[in-house]
Each structure stands twice: as C-alpha cells, then as structure tokens.
Amino acid sequence: MAEECVPVIRYEELPEGPVVVLLDQTRLPAEEAELVCTDVPALVDAIRALAVRGAPVLGIAGGYGVALAAARGFDVADAAEQLAQARPTAVNLAYGARRVEAAYRAAVRAGDGDADAAAQALAEARALHQEDAEASDRIAEHGSALLAELVPGGGLRILTHCNTGRLVSGGAGTALAVVKAVHRAGELRRLWVGETRPLLQGARLTAYEAAEAGMAYSVLADSAAGSLFAAGEVDAVLVGADRIAADGSVANKVGTYSLAVLAGHHGVPFVVVAPVTTIDLDTESGSGIEVEQRAVHEVTEGPWAGVRGPGVPGAASGGGPGVGAALAPVGAHAYNPAFDVTPSALVTAVVTDEGVASPVTPGRIAELCSTSRRRASRSANGMMKS
C-alpha cells in the first residue's frame, strides 16, 4: 500500500548527513515524488510551498526540523523560530518545533555534549511522530462512535473539505481517519469531496486517498455544496482544524465557515476533528487567530500555480515546476486567505484523541486539554505509554 511505500515524512541518516524527506504533495496525484531537505531553510520553503501541509504532520515536520538543525550544528533556537513562523495559523507547527527545542535545551543544561543533545532532540521528534500515529487511531475510534450516535443506521453520506488523511498525519489522519473507519465498518455510502479552491487539496489529495482506500466518492466544485445540502444528500460534515481557540472557535481551510453555515441551516451535524495539540488555550477566541494570507497567483493562476505535469489539468507534459495558466487579467488583485474561522456555535462537536466536546464550550475544551496533560504526566512517570 502507498502508506507503506511512500511515507509522508521521515528523518533519514545518510552518509553525507541527516535529512528530512517529504512526500511532495504539490506533485500529487500525478506523481509520488520525494523532496529531500538538508537544512531548515529548505524545510521552511517546503512548508510554505505546501509540499508538506496539514496541522498534525506540520508538528512532526517542526520537530524533525529542529532535530536536523541540532544534528548539523546549526543554531537550534533560530531553527525553531523559523519553523514556528513558517505558517503562523497552524499551531501544531510551533508546538512540534518548541517541544523538540525544549528537549535539546534540557539535554544541554544536563551537561550533555552536542552529539548527545542532538540525539535527545531526535528522540523527542520521533516520539512526537509516534504519538501522532497513536492519536490518529484514538481519533478514528471516538469519531466513528460519535457518528453512530448522531446519524444512526449507517449508509452515511459524508461531506469533507480540504485534506485530512494520512497526508496530514503520522497515522491515518484526522477527519478522513474517521471516514476510513466508517468505510471499513461498511457504513459509508458516499464521500463528498469538496475540491477546495484555490489549490485543490480536496480534488488532488483527498480523492487520491479515497481511491487508495477503495471508497465510493465524488468530487464536487466548492460552489456546488449548497445544492447538495438542499437536495438532502449530506448526512454529516467532517473537517479538520489548524487551530482551535479556547472558546471552541475553529480555524480551518478557507471555505469551512461556509459549510458550517450550510450545515446549520439544513440541520446537518458539523464535526471538527483534530488532535488535542491543535487546541490553543492561549488564544481566547477566534478573533485572536492570525489568518495566513497567501500569494495572489494561487487565485489568478491555476489550477495549481507553479506545478505542471501529467494529471494536472491544463498543464504541459513532462512535469516539474512551471507557471500556471492565467485565470484572470494580468495585474488582477485577489483575496486569498488560507483559512477562515468558524464560531463554536456552528460546531456540533470537536473530536480529539482525548475525547469529544459536545456541546462545544470553553469548559469542555479546557477539559480535553486537562485530560491530555494528565496523560502526558502519567507517561513521563512511566505509568502510561502515550
């Protein structure tokens, strides 16, 4: 299976030095190519170019990036800062970088030499990777159980947005991990895949994963979602998150808010699925979430500006970087936020690896984080394996 053959991210020791190797998601679904990063600036470029993307795996990338800097003798604090700022909305990226930096600093304070401190950083990054895989399994369990309560009877028609599967995780993913669990149980009738303009993460990546898993799925234009709800063809909406504020507001791929409004109007459950590390209690509400603004050309050129190759509509043959086909007049301005923010009032439930918040209230969000901290504390004392 592709999960086994082409890992999304890995840290590899080569004769010429350690590297972080990524499955280049900008080339999917046409080509499964890997991108080798030998230093943090290269990894930051890959993150900003969306060669690796999705909240949980960005945390892993941040951790491995700091470990890479430590192993190659670069400034660890600077590396952590570069990574944390590469995509400011995604809280997991900063979390992974800071966590591994802290492990490195602790080793230095304990008197470890550079090599031993670097080894501690790598061990922490690998632990983060493993924890995310295990969290993904718990997320799938909690999410599928919730859906059975919300929409009993099976035969589910689930709408999703962007990409939330193995490509964003150390394991099976977040929202798509839940969908996969429903599919394995024989309860999935149809997965509706929003194309997710302007970079088509749904059409390119979620459809790729759905086909991989043998699901019955259909890709739809983002603007067609309303008619799908109106026709009564959606039983539940499952999406991921890049940051969840203390009040339960959710920042996710732009277009999520519109789906939440539609779901609310039509009485359809709207479920957000993310690891508990995506919750940011330091951000009190959605208004405090920094929303990344991306380049104009992603909207005015397409369908994937900067990537051309077999399988990419309108692209020249041969693959490789190039210039996207013009969709708007030269010099056109564009509004291109990477994310929007959905208030908790529109969210039926938040599913995490530590349980479910429903209704979504500040108290329940804080409780999930408290459960996570207790788990981490017991793990540190050798009483529980994370």
C-alpha positions in Angstrom: 0.0 0.0 0.0 1.0 3.6 -0.6 1.1 4.2 3.2 4.0 1.6 3.4 5.8 2.5 0.2 5.8 6.3 0.3 5.9 7.8 3.9 4.6 11.3 4.2 7.6 12.4 6.2 10.8 10.7 7.6 14.1 11.6 9.1 16.9 9.7 7.5 20.6 9.3 8.2 22.6 9.5 5.0 26.4 9.1 4.6 26.6 12.8 3.8 24.5 13.8 6.8 20.9 13.6 8.1 18.0 14.8 6.1 14.2 15.2 6.3 12.5 13.5 3.4 9.0 14.6 2.4 6.4 13.1 0.0 6.0 16.2 -2.2 2.2 16.8 -2.1 2.4 19.5 -4.7 3.0 16.7 -7.3 0.1 14.5 -6.2 -1.9 12.8 -7.6 0.2 12.7 -10.8 3.5 11.7 -9.3 4.7 10.3 -6.0 8.0 12.2 -5.7 10.1 12.8 -2.6 11.7 16.1 -1.6 14.9 16.0 0.4 15.6 18.8 2.9 19.2 19.1 4.1 18.6 22.2 6.3 15.9 24.2 8.0 15.5 26.9 5.3 14.8 24.2 2.7 12.2 22.6 5.1 10.6 26.1 5.7 10.4 26.6 1.9 8.8 23.2 1.5 6.3 24.0 4.3 5.4 27.4 2.7 5.1 25.8 -0.7 2.7 23.2 0.7 4.9 20.3 -0.2 4.0 19.2 3.3 0.8 20.5 4.9 -1.8 19.7 7.4 -1.7 20.5 11.1 -0.5 17.3 12.7 2.2 16.5 10.2 3.4 20.1 10.4 4.0 19.5 14.1 6.1 16.4 13.1 8.0 18.5 10.5 8.7 21.2 13.0 10.1 18.6 15.4 12.3 16.9 12.8 13.5 20.3 11.5 14.8 21.3 15.0 16.4 17.8 15.3 18.0 18.3 11.9 19.4 21.7 12.9 20.8 20.2 16.1 22.4 17.3 14.3 24.0 19.5 11.7 25.3 22.0 14.2 23.1 24.9 13.3 21.5 27.4 15.7 18.7 25.4 17.3 16.8 28.5 18.7 16.9 30.2 15.3 15.7 27.0 13.6 12.8 26.6 16.0 11.8 30.3 15.4 12.0 29.9 11.6 9.8 26.8 11.7 7.3 28.3 14.1 6.7 31.3 11.9 6.6 29.4 8.6 2.8 29.1 8.7 1.6 31.1 11.7 -2.1 29.8 11.8 -1.0 26.2 12.2 -0.4 25.8 16.0 1.0 22.3 15.7 4.0 23.5 13.7 5.2 25.8 16.5 4.3 23.1 19.1 6.5 20.5 17.5 9.4 22.9 17.0 9.2 24.2 20.5 8.8 20.8 22.1 11.9 19.4 20.4 13.9 22.6 21.1 13.0 22.2 24.8 14.3 18.6 24.8 17.5 19.8 23.3 17.9 22.6 25.8 17.2 20.3 28.7 20.0 17.9 27.5 22.4 20.9 27.2 21.5 22.0 30.7 22.1 18.5 32.0 25.7 18.7 30.6 25.2 16.6 27.5 27.6 17.3 24.7 26.4 18.5 21.3 26.0 15.0 19.8 24.1 13.7 22.8 21.8 16.7 22.9 21.1 16.3 19.2 20.3 12.6 19.9 17.8 13.7 22.6 16.2 16.1 20.1 15.8 13.4 17.5 14.3 11.0 20.1 11.8 13.7 21.1 10.9 14.2 17.4 10.4 10.5 16.8 8.3 10.3 20.0 6.1 13.1 18.6 5.7 11.2 15.4 4.7 8.0 17.1 2.3 9.8 19.5 0.5 11.4 16.5 0.1 8.0 14.9 -1.5 6.6 18.1 -3.6 9.8 18.5 -4.9 9.2 15.0 -6.2 5.8 15.9 -8.0 7.2 19.0 -9.5 10.0 16.9 -10.9 7.4 14.5 -12.5 5.5 17.3 -14.0 8.5 19.0 -15.2 10.0 15.7 -16.9 6.8 14.3 -18.7 6.2 17.7 -20.0 9.8 17.6 -21.3 9.5 14.1 -23.1 6.3 15.0 -24.9 8.4 17.7 -25.5 11.5 15.6 -26.6 9.6 12.4 -27.7 6.1 13.4 -28.5 3.5 10.7 -25.4 3.6 8.6 -25.3 4.4 4.9 -23.7 7.7 5.6 -23.1 10.4 3.1 -20.3 12.5 4.5 -19.0 15.8 3.1 -15.4 16.8 3.8 -13.2 19.8 2.9 -9.5 20.1 2.1 -7.4 17.0 3.0 -7.3 15.4 6.5 -6.0 11.9 5.9 -2.6 10.1 6.1 -1.0 13.0 4.2 -1.5 15.3 7.1 -0.6 12.9 9.9 1.8 10.4 11.3 -1.0 7.9 11.1 -4.3 7.6 9.3 -5.2 11.3 9.7 -8.0 13.3 11.4 -11.4 13.7 9.8 -10.5 11.3 7.0 -9.3 8.8 9.5 -12.9 8.8 10.9 -14.3 8.4 7.4 -11.9 5.5 6.8 -13.2 3.8 10.0 -16.8 4.3 8.9 -15.8 2.8 5.5 -14.1 -0.2 7.0 -17.3 -0.9 9.0 -19.3 -0.9 5.8 -21.3 2.2 6.9 -20.1 4.7 4.2 -22.5 5.2 1.3 -20.7 8.2 -0.3 -17.8 10.6 0.5 -18.4 14.0 -1.0 -15.0 15.7 -1.6 -15.0 19.4 -1.9 -12.4 20.4 -4.5 -11.1 23.1 -2.1 -10.1 26.1 -4.2 -7.7 27.6 -5.0 -5.1 24.8 -4.5 -7.4 21.8 -4.9 -6.3 19.9 -1.9 -9.6 18.0 -1.9 -9.7 17.2 -5.6 -5.9 16.3 -5.7 -5.3 14.8 -2.3 -8.5 13.6 -0.6 -9.7 12.0 -3.8 -6.2 10.3 -4.1 -6.6 8.9 -0.6 -10.2 7.9 -1.1 -9.3 6.0 -4.2 -6.4 4.4 -2.3 -8.9 3.2 0.3 -11.5 1.9 -2.2 -14.2 4.4 -1.0 -17.2 5.4 -3.1 -16.5 9.1 -3.5 -17.4 12.1 -5.7 -15.5 15.4 -6.2 -17.7 18.5 -6.3 -17.0 22.1 -7.0 -16.9 24.1 -3.8 -19.8 26.2 -5.1 -22.0 23.1 -5.5 -22.1 22.3 -1.8 -25.2 24.3 -1.2 -27.2 22.4 -3.8 -26.1 19.2 -2.3 -27.4 20.2 1.1 -30.6 21.4 -0.4 -31.1 18.0 -2.1 -30.8 16.3 1.2 -27.7 14.4 0.1 -25.4 15.2 3.1 -25.8 13.4 6.5 -22.7 14.9 8.2 -19.8 17.2 7.6 -16.4 16.3 8.8 -13.5 18.7 8.6 -10.1 19.2 10.3 -8.6 22.2 12.0 -5.4 24.1 12.0 -6.1 25.9 15.4 -8.9 25.7 17.9 -9.2 28.6 20.3 -10.1 28.3 24.0 -13.8 29.2 23.2 -14.1 26.4 20.6 -13.7 28.6 17.5 -12.0 26.8 14.7 -9.6 28.0 12.1 -9.5 25.7 9.1 -9.0 25.8 5.4 -11.0 28.7 3.8 -14.4 27.5 2.9 -15.0 25.7 6.1 -17.1 28.5 7.6 -19.5 28.5 4.6 -20.0 24.7 5.0 -20.8 25.2 8.7 -23.4 27.8 7.9 -25.0 25.5 5.3 -24.9 22.6 7.7 -26.5 24.7 10.5 -29.3 25.9 8.1 -30.1 22.3 7.0 -29.8 20.7 10.4 -26.8 18.6 9.4 -24.1 17.7 12.1 -20.9 19.7 11.6 -18.0 17.9 13.2 -14.4 19.2 13.6 -11.7 16.5 14.0 -8.2 17.3 15.3 -5.6 16.1 17.8 -5.8 17.9 21.2 -2.5 19.5 20.4 -4.4 21.7 17.9 -6.2 23.4 20.8 -4.6 26.6 21.7 -5.8 27.8 25.1 -3.6 30.9 24.9 -5.9 32.1 22.1 -9.1 33.1 23.9 -11.3 33.4 20.8 -11.4 33.1 17.1 -10.7 36.8 16.7 -7.2 36.2 18.2 -6.3 33.7 15.5 -3.8 35.0 12.9 -5.1 34.1 9.5 -2.3 33.5 6.9 -2.7 35.4 3.6 -1.2 33.7 0.7 0.0 34.8 -2.7 -2.2 36.3 -5.3 -1.1 34.0 -8.1 -2.7 31.0 -6.3 -6.0 32.5 -7.2 -5.2 34.3 -10.5 -3.3 31.4 -12.0 -4.3 27.7 -11.9 -5.3 25.1 -11.3 -2.1 24.7 -9.3 0.2 27.7 -9.9 3.8 26.6 -10.0 3.2 23.0 -10.8 2.7 21.4 -14.2 2.8 17.8 -15.2 0.8 14.8 -16.2 -2.6 14.7 -14.5 -2.7 18.4 -13.7 -5.4 20.0 -15.9 -4.2 22.5 -18.4 -0.6 21.5 -17.7 2.2 20.9 -20.2 3.6 17.4 -20.4 6.8 16.5 -18.6 6.1 17.6 -15.1 8.2 19.8 -12.9 7.9 23.4 -11.8 6.4 25.9 -14.2 4.0 28.8 -14.5 0.3 28.2 -14.0 -2.2 29.1 -16.7 -3.7 32.6 -16.3 -7.2 32.7 -15.0 -7.5 36.4 -14.5 -6.2 39.5 -16.3 -2.6 40.4 -15.7 -2.3 42.6 -12.6 -5.6 41.4 -11.1 -5.7 41.6 -7.3 -7.0 38.7 -5.3 -8.2 38.0 -1.7 -6.6 34.7 -0.7 -6.8 33.8 3.0 -5.6 30.3 3.6 -8.1 29.8 6.4 -11.4 31.1 7.9 -12.7 30.9 11.4 -15.9 29.1 12.4 -17.5 30.1 15.7 -18.2 27.3 18.2 -22.0 27.9 17.9 -21.9 26.4 14.5 -19.8 23.3 15.6 -21.8 20.2 16.6 -18.8 18.5 18.2 -15.0 18.7 18.4 -13.5 15.2 18.2 -9.9 14.7 19.5 -7.7 11.9 20.6 -8.7 12.7 24.2 -12.5 12.5 23.6 -15.3 14.6 22.3 -16.5 18.1 23.2 -20.3 18.4 22.5 -21.7 20.9 23.0 -18.6 22.9 22.2 -18.0 25.1 25.3 -14.8 26.7 26.8 -15.2 24.4 29.8 -15.3 21.2 27.7 -12.4 22.4 25.5 -10.3 23.0 28.6 -11.3 19.6 30.0 -9.9 17.9 26.9 -6.6 19.7 27.3 -6.5 18.8 31.0 -7.1 15.1 30.1 -4.2 15.4 27.7 -1.9 16.9 30.3 -2.8 14.1 32.8 -1.9 11.5 30.1 1.4 13.2 29.4 2.2 13.3 33.1 1.5 9.7 33.7 3.6 8.8 30.6 6.5 10.8 31.9 6.3 8.8 35.1 6.4 5.5 33.2 2.8 4.7 34.1 1.2 5.1 30.7 2.6 4.8 27.2 1.4 7.7 25.0 
